[in-house]
Structure formats: C-alpha cells, structure tokens
Amino acid sequence: MIIDRIFAFVIGAPILIIIESIRYIKAKSLKQKFINYRELVLIIFLIYLIGLISITLLPFHTFGNLKPRANILPIFNTIKDISLTSSSMPNYMIKFWIVNILGNLFILVPLATIVPILFKKFRNIKSTLVLCLLVSILIEFLQYLSVFLGNARSVDIDDVILNSLGALIGFSIFKSINKKYLIQKKKSNFLI
C-alpha cells in the first residue's frame, strides 16, 4: 500500500478551494470585502500545515516487519553516516545529506514565522521555540509509531536540533516583518 505525498494536497486543496469559493460568493452577494490579510495568512498557514504533514509523515510505504531506528546521539551519527556513505556513493549521498540537513533546518521556519503573526501569545521567542520543539518531537514520535505499521521511517535527534535552529530563523523573520511593517496591534489578539 502506498499513500503518496500528493494525497494531502489532493484532499486538502479542493476542500480549501470549495470553502473559499463559498465565502467569495457569500461576500459578493452581501457586497462585502472578500479578503482580509489575517485570513490570507491563515490560508497560507493551512496550506503549509498540509505540506508539513505530507512531507514528514508521507509517503507511507508498507514493508512488513521493520524495527524502529532511532539516533539519540546528537550530530555524531550524522557525521559518521555522511562519511561512510560519501565514500561509497559520493554524488548521490552528498545530495541526499544536503537535502536532508537543509530540509530539516527549514521545515519549521514557516511555522515559527506565521504563528506569531496570527497569535499574540507566540510573539516571544520562548513560546515559539517551545511550540516548534513540541511539533518537532511530535513529528519524530509519529514517525517512530509509523514503523510499527510497516513504514520505513527513523527517529533522529539531529532532526529536532535542526528543526529548532530553523525555528530561530523563522522567529527572526517574524521579528523583521514585525519591525519593518509595524503591524503589531497591542489590543488585538491577532497581528493582522
């Protein structure tokens, strides 16, 4: 059984399009403004969440009896794996590790950028980092559990570390946006 990454978009995108079409028709019939910026950011956020689930938990391939693999030694195993695989398949593995490292670094950047825009309580670094850390741990935990369903995933502390560094980047982007456009409203629970 194969569930492809496209599945999330095939299901999620039409639902989102239908909902937004209904809202558009309703706004037109009432002669109201259709888009406000908060809703636009929320739609972008929902699309991001669909993509996040699709990338981290899918594709779901069943391979039978697999044993969970977990790297709990930070950085050491990644460096060891890079050196071992680089010597046996240099071109493929270098590309793989670059994609893996950069992917894990940047996958939570949108979360750490968008959540503080939408919700006031995440406008400090501590709250945003805790949220991103919990999301990262949840992803790794779900990947660990998926092994028992026959999915070939592994748990890696380096992913959590890179995700957390990405959260710092994302929060820095939020701070830059907030400072540049001065969009923070003190009385509102929402930034936009």
N, C-alpha and C positions, 0 to 999 in steps of 0.2 A: 504494500500500500504506500503510495507516495502522495503527500499533501505538499503542493508547491508553494513557494513564497507568493506567487501571484494570487493564490487563493484569498488572502486577506484583502487585496485590492479589488478582486473580482466581486467579493461580497460587500466590502466597506464602501467603495466608491459609488456604486449605484444607489445604495441607501442614502448616502450623503447628498447625492445629486437630487434624489426624489424629495428629501426633506427641504433642501434649499429651493427647489422649484416650487414646492407648495408655499413656502414662505414668500417667495418672489411674487407669485400670483396673488396671494393674500395682500401683500403690501401694495401692489399695483391697484387692486380693486378698492382698497381703502385710501389710495393716493398718499401713501406714506413713503418715507425714505426707506430703501431696502437694506443697505449695508451700513452697519456702524463698525468702527475699527476693532472693537473688542470682539465682536462676533467673527470678524475676518481672522483675527489672531486665534480665536478658539477653533475655527475650521482648520487652519493650518496646523494647530496643535493636534487635532483629532487625526488628520492625515499622517502626521508624524508618528502618533501612537500606533496606528495601523502598520506603518512601515517598521517601527521598532519591534512589534510582535512578529511581523513577517520575517525580519532579519534574524532575530535572536532565537526564536522558537521553531521556525520553519526553515527549510523543508523538513518534513517529518518522514524519514525513511525507516522502515522496519527491517531489522537484520537478524532477528531471533535473539538468542541468548548472548547479551552483551554484559560486560561488567563495567560498573561506573569507574571512570577515570577522574582523578582529582589531583591537581597541582596545588599544594598548600605551601610550598616554599617560594616566597616572592622572588622573582627575577632569575634565580639560579637555574631552574629547569628550562625557562625560556631561552636563556643564553646557551645552555647545553644543547637544547633541541636545534637551535639555529646553527650552531657549529657542526653538529652531526649531519643534519640534513643538507646544509650548504655544500658539504664536501661530496655527498653522493648525487644530488640533483641540484646543482648550483642555481641555474636560471629560474626554474620553477619555484624552488623553495624560497629564494630571496624575494620574489614577487609575492608569494604566499605570506611570508612573515611581515613584509611591509604593509600589505593589505590588512592582515590580522592586527598588527600593532596600531596602525592609523585608524582602522575601523573601530577598535575598542577605545581609542583615545577620543574620537569624535562622535561616537554614537549617542552620548548623553549631553552633548553640547546644546542641541535644541531644547531639551528638557530644562536644563539649567538657565537657558535664556528666556524661554516662553513662560514658564510657571511664575517667575517673579513679575512678569508683565501682567499676568492675569490675576494673581492673588497676592494681596498685600503682605500676608504673613510669611511669604517666601522672599521678601525683599532684603533679607540679610543673609550673609554668606553661610552662617551656621545652619539655618533652616533648609536652605537649598542643598547644601552638601549632605545633610542627613537624609533628605528625600532621595537624592541621587544615589547615595550609598545604599539605602534600602531597596531602591529599584534595581540596582546592580546585583545585590545579594539575592533578591527575588528571582531575577533572570537566571543566575547561576544555579539556584535551588531548583527552579523548574527544569532547567537543562539536565540537572542531576536526576530528577524524578523521571524525565522522559527516557532515560536509558533503560529503566525498568519496563518501558513499553516497547523497547527494541530500537530506540533512536540512537544514532551514533553521535552523541554529544559528550563533551567533557566539561568539568568544572575547573576553573583556573583563577587563582588569587590574583594573578597578573592582570586578568580582565577587570577585576574590581578596582585595582590600583589605577589602571589606565582610564577606566570609566570615571573615577574620582578626579583625576587630573583634567579630564575633559569637562567635568562639572565646573571646575575652577575657571576654565576657559569660557564656558558658557555664561557663568555668572559675571565674568569680566565684560563680556559682550553686552549683557543686560545693563551693567553699570554705565558703559559707554553710551548706549542708546538712551538711558535714563538721563544722563548728564547732558548729552547733546541736544535732545529734543525737549527736555524738561517736561516730560509727560506724566510725572507722578502727581497724583492728586491726594492730598492729605486726608480729606474727608471721605473719599471713596475707598471701598474695599478692593476695587479694581483699578489698575493703572490706566487703562484706556477707557 
